[in-house]
Amino acid sequence: MASHRTEDWILLRGLCREAGHWGNFPSLLQSAFPAATVHCIDLPGAGTFHRETSPRRIEEISEWVRQRAAEAGMLQRPVNLLALSLGGMVAWEWLQRYPGDIAGVALLNTSFAGLSPFFHRLRWQSYRRLLQIMLEKDVYRRELAIIRLTSNRRDSDHELAETWAHIQRQRPVSVRNALRQLYAASRYRPAACASQTPVLLLSGKGDRIVAQECSKAIHGRWNVPWLSHPWAGHDLILDDGIWVAERLQDWTKQLSGIT
């Protein structure tokens, strides 16, 4: 980012998740960047758009999300994208197609086909638990199981599961849309070209869904900076949002030449 960079942010969540799953992180990010405007955009098939049919290709999801951002007036100047997991694939594709929209991209615990094998992109150790989650009919128990798989914190599991269950009851993600999102993620192969836009990789060493080798592969392919949290899981924001915000502050200061 050059001296004219913006501190505005657009946040993109992952598979079957929505703006409500960010919790207090948007406020935390706002505090870290007081001059910024922080937006959350839901993916098609989730959150505000849970009645929409999710496309089966990341390229189409990215176009859809960009259109929503443009309609909401979020692209008056270049923005930073902060994107988790599947959202990271959407952000990367957006960057490849419309680099002028974006000042910088921070990718959290994401992965790309073609760079990493499927058993790193979805760790085999999680297969049984993921199947149990898919078969669980009780919304609260299902959300609790998701939290215990994606997060390594145990201090507020039940309270958080109640909140997430309420989100699912209010704005349910259909099985059809979940499968369509999963299919899109599994098939996404990024463009082979490098971008001049700054990119930061953040990952959790304790991620039980996506192996850290996936971030390492992106780092090695495009030589972008990569930082690893020592214990956080897949939901890096939930486990240690303060750490993420501080790393983003450090990154943007480095890009601005501020010591």
N, C-alpha and C positions, 0 to 999 in steps of 0.2 A: 504494500500500500504506500502510495506516495503521500506528500504532505497534505494533499487535498482529500485524503481518505475520510470516510464517514465512520461513525461509531454505531450507526443504526444496525439492528439485527433482525433477521427472520429465523425463527426456530422451527425445525421440522422433526417430528417424532418418527418412530419406527413402526414395525408390524403391529397392526390392530390397536395402536395407541393414538391418543389425541392430545389436544392442548391441555386438557385437565390433568393429564399424567405428568406434566412438567412440575406440578406442585408449586412451591414458592420460588422456583428457580428464576422465572422471568423477573420477579422483584429483586432477587439477588443480583441478577445481571444488570438490572437498571441501576442498582446502587453502585456496582462496579464501574458503570459507564453513565454518569449522571446526565450527560448531554445527549444520550442516545434515545432513540425510539425503539422499543422492543415489541415485535409482533410474533404471534404464533399462527401458523397456517396448518389446518388439518389436511391430511391426504384424502383423496376421494375414497369413500367407503367407510370413513371413520369420523367421529366427532360431529361437527356441524354438518358434515356431508355424508353422514352414515347411510343415508338413503340412496346415495349415488352408487353406481356400479364402478368398482375399481378396475381400471385398465389392467391388462395382463402383461404390459411391457413398461419398464421403468421410463423409457423415452416418452411414452404417452402420459404417464403420471407426472413427469417433470413439466411437460408442456401445460398440463392441466393446472398444476400448482402455480406456475409462472403467470398464467392468465388470471388466476384469482388474485395474485399479488398485484398485478397491473391494474385490475379493476378496482382494487381497494386503495390505489394511490401509493403503494409502498415502493414503487420503482422510480420515483422522481429523481433520485440520485442513487449511485451505487450503494448496495447494502452488503453487510456481512451475513453469511449463512452459517448457522450452527445446527448440525444435523446428526442424529443418532441412528445407527444401524441401517435399516432400509432407507430412512430419510437421508443418510449419507450418500446412497446411490443416486437418489433423486437430485441431491445438491450437486454431485459431481457431473451428472448429465446436464443439468442447468448451466453449470460453469462452461462445459464444452460447447454448448449451443449458443449461449448468450453471455460471453465473458464481460461485455460492457455493463451488464446489470450488477456485477458483483465486485466488491472491493476485496473480499477475502472469504475463505471457507475453512471452518473447523469441523472435522469429521471425527465422530466418536464411535468406537467399536464397530466399524463398518467393514465390508469385505466385497471383493469383486470376483466374479467368475473369470476364469482364464488366468488369474494371478494366484489363486489359492484353490486347493482341492476341496470338494464338497464336505469332507470330514473335518476340515478346519473351519469352513464357513458355517457349518452346523455340527458342533462337536458330537461325536458318537456317544459320549457319556451322557448326553442330555436326551437321547432319543426316547427312552422309556418314560421319563418324566413329562416330556412334551406330549406323548401319546396319552398319558393319564390326564393331562390338562385338557386336551381336546375332547376326551370322553366324559369329563366331569360336567354334570348337569347343573349343580348348585353354583350360582354365580359367585357367592362369597367364597366358597372353598376353591373355586377355580382361580379367582383373583389372588387369593392367599398363596396358592401354589405358584402362580406366576411371579409374585414378589419374592418368594423363597428360592426361585430359580434364577431370577435376574439380579437380585440384590444380595449383598453380603452383610448388610446391617440387619440386626434383629430387634432393634429397640422400639419399633412402632409397627410391627407387621399387622396386627389385628386392626388397629385404627386405620391404617392405610388401606387394608383390604376392604374395610367398610366403605371408604371413600371411593375406591376404584369399582367396587360392586355397584355403588350408586351411579357412577358414570356409565357403566355398562347397561344398567337398567334404563337409564334415561336416553342413551344414544348407543344402542347395541350394534356391534359389528357382526354382520352375518357370517355364517360359516362359508358361504360362497365368496364373500369379499375377502375373508381371511385367506382362503385358498388361492384366490386370484393374486393377492399381494405376495403371498409366499412364492407362487410360480414366477411372478415378475422378478422378485429378488434372486431366485435361483438361476435365472437365465441371463441376468444382466452382465454384459461384457463391456467394459468402458472403452472409449476411444483410445487409440494408441498414442495420441499426441499429448505433449506436456502443455501446461498452461503457464502463462506469465503471472497469473493472479496468485497471491500468497495462499498457501494451504498449510494447515496445521493438523496433525494426527494426534488424537488422544485415545488411550486405551486403558482398560483395567486388567491388571495381571491376574485377577481372580475371576475373569469372565468365564462362565461355564457354558456359554452358548457359542460365542465366536472366539476362536483361538487367537492369541496375540500374533501368531504368525501371519494373520491376514493384514494387520497394520504394518508389520515388518515388510511384507511383500509390496505394499503400496509405497512405503518409504523407500525401499530399494529400487522400485521401478522408476519413480519420479523424483527421488532425492528430496523429499519434503520433510520438514522437521517432525519428529515423533517423540511424544512423551508418554510414559507409562506410569499409571497409578499403582502403588505397591500392593494394594489389597482389594480394590473396588471390583465389582462384578460388571455385568453387561449394562445395567442401568447406572452408568457412571454419574449421572446427574443426581439420582436418588441417593447413591452411596456417599458422594462427597461433592456436592454442588459448589461449595466454597473453593475447593481445590481447582475445579474447572474454571470458575470465574477468575481466580488468581492467575491461572496459566494463560487465559485469554488476555488479561491485562498485561502480563509480561510480554506476550507475543506482539500485541499491537504497539506497545512502547518500543520494542526492538525495531519494528517495521517503520516507526516514525523517527527513529534515530534518537529517541529519548533515553537517557541513561539514568 
